[in-house]
Amino acid sequence: MLPRRPAPARSWHLAAAAVQLLLGSVNLAFWPFFSEAGMSAVGYVTAALHALFALLQLHADYDEIDTKSQMQARQVSRRRVEGAVV
């Protein structure tokens, strides 16, 4: 059984996206080393994966913002309904 944990804070998604962008940019900065070693395909794959992971982290951050705003809207509508019923 997995322990129940709260969802990660928004800042963690942004930090992870920043790290992935940093790693991807380092791959591009050291591209001549990939070329000299004859490993250009590895460079393409790792750079693309870092970009993909950064986009996934940003997407997770956006979903968290969207989910929180939907929850707040539901709470407001419940309060209005409860106020109208009373």
KOLKOL-177187 format. One record per residue (C-alpha): x, y, z. Coordinates in Angstrom, 2 decimals, padded with zeros to 5 digits. Layout:
N
+---------+---------+---------+
!      px !      py !      pz !
+---------+---------+---------+
!       X !       Y !       Z !
...
+---------+---------+---------+
This chain:
86
+---------+---------+---------+
!      px !      py !      pz !
+---------+---------+---------+
!  000.00 !  000.00 !  000.00 !
!  001.36 !  003.40 ! -000.94 !
!  001.38 !  006.15 !  001.67 !
! -000.86 !  009.07 !  000.89 !
!  001.11 !  012.20 !  000.07 !
!  000.09 !  015.69 ! -000.93 !
!  000.67 !  016.72 ! -004.52 !
!  004.02 !  018.42 ! -005.17 !
!  004.02 !  022.20 ! -004.90 !
!  003.94 !  024.25 ! -008.08 !
!  007.48 !  025.45 ! -007.50 !
!  008.79 !  021.88 ! -007.86 !
!  007.33 !  021.58 ! -011.36 !
!  008.93 !  024.87 ! -012.37 !
!  012.27 !  023.88 ! -010.81 !
!  012.23 !  020.53 ! -012.62 !
!  011.43 !  022.26 ! -015.92 !
!  014.31 !  024.70 ! -015.37 !
!  016.73 !  021.83 ! -014.66 !
!  015.64 !  020.00 ! -017.81 !
!  016.09 !  023.15 ! -019.90 !
!  019.53 !  023.65 ! -018.35 !
!  020.58 !  020.08 ! -019.16 !
!  019.25 !  020.37 ! -022.71 !
!  021.11 !  023.62 ! -023.28 !
!  024.32 !  022.05 ! -021.94 !
!  023.89 !  019.28 ! -024.51 !
!  023.67 !  021.92 ! -027.23 !
!  026.63 !  023.86 ! -025.83 !
!  028.80 !  020.75 ! -025.94 !
!  027.52 !  019.63 ! -029.33 !
!  031.01 !  019.61 ! -030.91 !
!  032.01 !  016.85 ! -028.50 !
!  029.06 !  014.73 ! -029.63 !
!  030.11 !  015.27 ! -033.24 !
!  033.79 !  014.50 ! -032.66 !
!  032.91 !  011.27 ! -030.84 !
!  030.53 !  010.23 ! -033.62 !
!  027.59 !  010.27 ! -031.20 !
!  025.34 !  012.84 ! -032.87 !
!  022.34 !  010.51 ! -032.63 !
!  022.79 !  010.27 ! -028.86 !
!  022.96 !  014.07 ! -028.69 !
!  019.74 !  014.42 ! -030.66 !
!  017.93 !  011.93 ! -028.47 !
!  019.09 !  013.37 ! -025.15 !
!  018.40 !  016.97 ! -026.18 !
!  014.92 !  015.99 ! -027.42 !
!  014.18 !  014.08 ! -024.21 !
!  015.25 !  017.01 ! -022.05 !
!  012.94 !  019.27 ! -024.05 !
!  010.11 !  016.74 ! -023.74 !
!  010.57 !  016.42 ! -019.97 !
!  010.62 !  020.21 ! -019.59 !
!  007.36 !  020.47 ! -021.54 !
!  005.79 !  017.72 ! -019.43 !
!  006.76 !  019.53 ! -016.24 !
!  005.27 !  022.78 ! -017.54 !
!  002.12 !  020.90 ! -018.52 !
!  001.88 !  019.41 ! -015.01 !
!  002.28 !  022.92 ! -013.59 !
! -000.49 !  024.24 ! -015.85 !
! -002.79 !  021.36 ! -014.86 !
! -002.17 !  022.12 ! -011.19 !
! -003.12 !  025.78 ! -011.71 !
! -006.22 !  024.78 ! -013.69 !
! -007.29 !  022.22 ! -011.07 !
! -006.91 !  024.73 ! -008.23 !
! -008.95 !  027.36 ! -010.09 !
! -011.70 !  024.81 ! -010.80 !
! -011.80 !  023.79 ! -007.14 !
! -012.05 !  027.43 ! -006.06 !
! -014.88 !  028.03 ! -008.54 !
! -016.78 !  025.02 ! -007.16 !
! -016.35 !  026.26 ! -003.60 !
! -017.67 !  029.69 ! -004.56 !
! -020.68 !  028.18 ! -006.32 !
! -021.40 !  025.93 ! -003.30 !
! -021.30 !  028.91 ! -000.99 !
! -023.73 !  030.75 ! -003.25 !
! -026.08 !  027.76 ! -003.32 !
! -025.85 !  027.28 !  000.44 !
! -026.50 !  031.00 !  000.97 !
! -029.55 !  030.86 ! -001.30 !
! -030.94 !  027.79 !  000.46 !
! -030.66 !  029.31 !  003.94 !
+---------+---------+---------+
